[in-house]
Amino acid sequence: MPQADEDHQDDLRLLEDCRRGDQAALGQLLSRHQSRMFGLCYRILRHRETAAESCQDAMVKLIQGLDGYDGRAKFTTWLTRIVINVCLSKLRSEKIRRMASLDAEFGARGRGSGRGGGGGGGGGGGTGAEGTLSRTIGQTREPSSAERVQEDEERRSLEEALGALDPEQRTILLLRDQRGLDYDEIGDVLGIAVGTVKSRLFRARAALREVIERRLGRSIGGDEPEGGLAAGREGR
Amino acid sequence: MNGHGTNFDGLDEATLLAFVEGELAAAQEATLRRTLPGEVLASLEAMRRDRAAVARLPEPAAPAGLAEAAMARAQREALHDLRLTGEQEMVIPVSRVAPVRRSWLTPARAAMAAAALLGVVGGLTLIANWPSGKPRGAGRPGGLPGTDIALGPNQTPDPIAIADLPPENPTVGTPGDETLGEPVRTASADPVVVPLAPVAARTDEPARVLGLARSGRLVLRVTPRAPGRCEQQLASLEARSATSQLWRARAEAPADIRVALATPAPTEKTPVEPNPDGPHMAGLDGAGPMIIKPVTLPSIAPPRVQDLVAMLRIAPTADALGAVRAVLTEQLGVVEFAEMPAPLVSADEAADQATLESVLWWSGSPTQWARWASIPVVIER
């Protein structure tokens, strides 16, 4: 059974226990998806404290709406929809734009954290453990400090560029690229048709590219003189 | 590709997206690579790399205890909602000094009590309206013991003012006795005359203030919050009181009241000479009537030109007094009680008694059976 299906079955089992009043199962269910939910909140809201508040709001709504989950969509899709709605509502109400820069602790921790991909689509090569592994496979040496600095710089640039996008555009990119949702799932989460998903996704990509080119004057992971790092990063 | 990401010639966004996503078949992708302009192809290739870079962004670590905090909050909200949607809210009783006594009043007892009360009130009303001689005054010789109401030689005491004070008990006490003014039996053959407590310390006692009101010596002094709006507020009060069963207000007091208020009050040091013809006090060996030192009163200064003087008539009950004070505090400002040296009797008050309402007093509420007290209100601006 593919991992995604196995995870979904585990979620359904925990969900049934929760509905029977098993508090431990509820805690376990939330813990399983805590990082996913917070990560999405953080990427959308671009502010750690606000993301924590919104993540908690989403968790409370999830708890309160457990009986309303009918199983037609995947549990992670349903959960993601709650998170997206909470975050976009938060943005609309507080008009948060281009929040504070990422804290250094997150940046340093991110280098050694887990996979960067979502549950469904696989993570590909990342700058985390898997990224190190892919680099090891693609290269016979550890990246030098200069390369590491450059990676951090490019990641920071990318995050800034993402922050410059409209929240809706940023959201759809995160759902597709970070969470690995397919078009149908994105449509379920956002409540739009598949054709609209594709159109919005393409325009979000074009907008991101435009921001990057305008701000940085170059592409991220673009033409590297030796191509080594770029080749190592190609995870898909 | 231009900066706005619009469609290329002959291509749609779905195809280009599929190229970026790597969803095209190999042959189709090869065709696109041959046909797309170099710049467009470069942009699409860059979008592919952006996509991979976004996918590689690290997952930020969630704060510790986030799930637990969410579960706790959900429980709190669930309890809150449960309380709002039907369960009766538990009211935590506030500790009271006086315990709540269970009612012993049965319907039969209630009827008997009502009949007795009717008789008492009716009798008191008749007595209160009994034509009296000289006006009462404070500090006069031969005054009724235990009170500051001075009586003339042929004047009977106001039973309301003296409450249930036994006339044969002299008002004596020992120094330091906190129940000054009340009858106290002492073993000493030489009773000690002590002054009554200053009124300032006791003007808020409802019984005392009520007594002053009934004797026509109570004045209210108001320090307004908005001096410029006093006339408007008084007019509003007058209109508002028209339907009240407990009080009536007049925005402007009669002229004689203002004159009476302007009369300077006697000072504390003004000696009060005993009336040698006054009644002697029991327990004294012919030394003359007991002299009760006048109470130190918070006198009210004569109204200035800019001050307003309104008039209140209230039912002689504590509820009415409390209601009036609350309304004045709410509408005007800080309210203080003050005492007049002499009762104020307005000419209008006498005229009021000849109305149809006063004739048919028995058809009104019990609060209207007793004669209402007239109280001037001085608004100091």
HADDOCK unambig.tbl for C-alpha pairs under 7 A between the chains (distance, minus, plus):
assign (segid A and resid 27 and name CA) (segid B and resid 67 and name CA) 6.65 0.50 0.50
assign (segid A and resid 30 and name CA) (segid B and resid 67 and name CA) 5.78 0.50 0.50
assign (segid A and resid 31 and name CA) (segid B and resid 67 and name CA) 6.18 0.50 0.50
assign (segid A and resid 34 and name CA) (segid B and resid 62 and name CA) 6.80 0.50 0.50
assign (segid A and resid 34 and name CA) (segid B and resid 67 and name CA) 6.83 0.50 0.50
assign (segid A and resid 35 and name CA) (segid B and resid 61 and name CA) 6.31 0.50 0.50
assign (segid A and resid 35 and name CA) (segid B and resid 62 and name CA) 5.37 0.50 0.50
assign (segid A and resid 38 and name CA) (segid B and resid 62 and name CA) 5.68 0.50 0.50
assign (segid A and resid 39 and name CA) (segid B and resid 59 and name CA) 5.64 0.50 0.50
assign (segid A and resid 39 and name CA) (segid B and resid 60 and name CA) 5.39 0.50 0.50
assign (segid A and resid 56 and name CA) (segid B and resid 66 and name CA) 6.56 0.50 0.50
assign (segid A and resid 56 and name CA) (segid B and resid 70 and name CA) 5.28 0.50 0.50
assign (segid A and resid 59 and name CA) (segid B and resid 70 and name CA) 5.94 0.50 0.50
assign (segid A and resid 60 and name CA) (segid B and resid 70 and name CA) 5.56 0.50 0.50
assign (segid A and resid 60 and name CA) (segid B and resid 71 and name CA) 6.84 0.50 0.50
assign (segid A and resid 60 and name CA) (segid B and resid 74 and name CA) 5.41 0.50 0.50
assign (segid A and resid 106 and name CA) (segid B and resid 60 and name CA) 6.35 0.50 0.50
assign (segid A and resid 110 and name CA) (segid B and resid 58 and name CA) 4.98 0.50 0.50
assign (segid A and resid 110 and name CA) (segid B and resid 59 and name CA) 6.69 0.50 0.50
assign (segid A and resid 110 and name CA) (segid B and resid 60 and name CA) 6.56 0.50 0.50
assign (segid A and resid 113 and name CA) (segid B and resid 58 and name CA) 6.48 0.50 0.50
assign (segid A and resid 113 and name CA) (segid B and resid 59 and name CA) 6.94 0.50 0.50
assign (segid A and resid 114 and name CA) (segid B and resid 59 and name CA) 6.99 0.50 0.50
assign (segid A and resid 115 and name CA) (segid B and resid 58 and name CA) 6.88 0.50 0.50
assign (segid A and resid 116 and name CA) (segid B and resid 55 and name CA) 5.88 0.50 0.50
assign (segid A and resid 116 and name CA) (segid B and resid 56 and name CA) 4.80 0.50 0.50
assign (segid A and resid 116 and name CA) (segid B and resid 57 and name CA) 5.42 0.50 0.50
assign (segid A and resid 116 and name CA) (segid B and resid 58 and name CA) 4.78 0.50 0.50
assign (segid A and resid 116 and name CA) (segid B and resid 59 and name CA) 5.67 0.50 0.50
assign (segid A and resid 117 and name CA) (segid B and resid 55 and name CA) 5.39 0.50 0.50
assign (segid A and resid 117 and name CA) (segid B and resid 56 and name CA) 6.53 0.50 0.50
assign (segid A and resid 123 and name CA) (segid B and resid 55 and name CA) 6.67 0.50 0.50
assign (segid A and resid 125 and name CA) (segid B and resid 56 and name CA) 6.38 0.50 0.50
assign (segid A and resid 126 and name CA) (segid B and resid 56 and name CA) 4.24 0.50 0.50
assign (segid A and resid 127 and name CA) (segid B and resid 56 and name CA) 6.08 0.50 0.50
assign (segid A and resid 127 and name CA) (segid B and resid 58 and name CA) 6.93 0.50 0.50
assign (segid A and resid 128 and name CA) (segid B and resid 58 and name CA) 6.69 0.50 0.50
assign (segid A and resid 177 and name CA) (segid B and resid 51 and name CA) 6.21 0.50 0.50
assign (segid A and resid 177 and name CA) (segid B and resid 54 and name CA) 6.16 0.50 0.50
assign (segid A and resid 177 and name CA) (segid B and resid 55 and name CA) 4.93 0.50 0.50
assign (segid A and resid 178 and name CA) (segid B and resid 54 and name CA) 6.53 0.50 0.50
assign (segid A and resid 178 and name CA) (segid B and resid 55 and name CA) 4.68 0.50 0.50
assign (segid A and resid 198 and name CA) (segid B and resid 14 and name CA) 6.14 0.50 0.50
assign (segid A and resid 199 and name CA) (segid B and resid 13 and name CA) 6.19 0.50 0.50
assign (segid A and resid 199 and name CA) (segid B and resid 14 and name CA) 6.70 0.50 0.50
assign (segid A and resid 202 and name CA) (segid B and resid 13 and name CA) 6.49 0.50 0.50
assign (segid A and resid 202 and name CA) (segid B and resid 17 and name CA) 5.55 0.50 0.50
assign (segid A and resid 203 and name CA) (segid B and resid 5 and name CA) 6.20 0.50 0.50
assign (segid A and resid 205 and name CA) (segid B and resid 47 and name CA) 6.39 0.50 0.50
assign (segid A and resid 206 and name CA) (segid B and resid 5 and name CA) 5.34 0.50 0.50
assign (segid A and resid 209 and name CA) (segid B and resid 47 and name CA) 6.40 0.50 0.50
assign (segid A and resid 210 and name CA) (segid B and resid 3 and name CA) 6.15 0.50 0.50
assign (segid A and resid 219 and name CA) (segid B and resid 46 and name CA) 6.55 0.50 0.50
assign (segid A and resid 220 and name CA) (segid B and resid 50 and name CA) 6.71 0.50 0.50
assign (segid A and resid 221 and name CA) (segid B and resid 49 and name CA) 6.49 0.50 0.50
assign (segid A and resid 222 and name CA) (segid B and resid 46 and name CA) 6.98 0.50 0.50
assign (segid A and resid 234 and name CA) (segid B and resid 52 and name CA) 6.70 0.50 0.50
assign (segid A and resid 235 and name CA) (segid B and resid 52 and name CA) 6.77 0.50 0.50
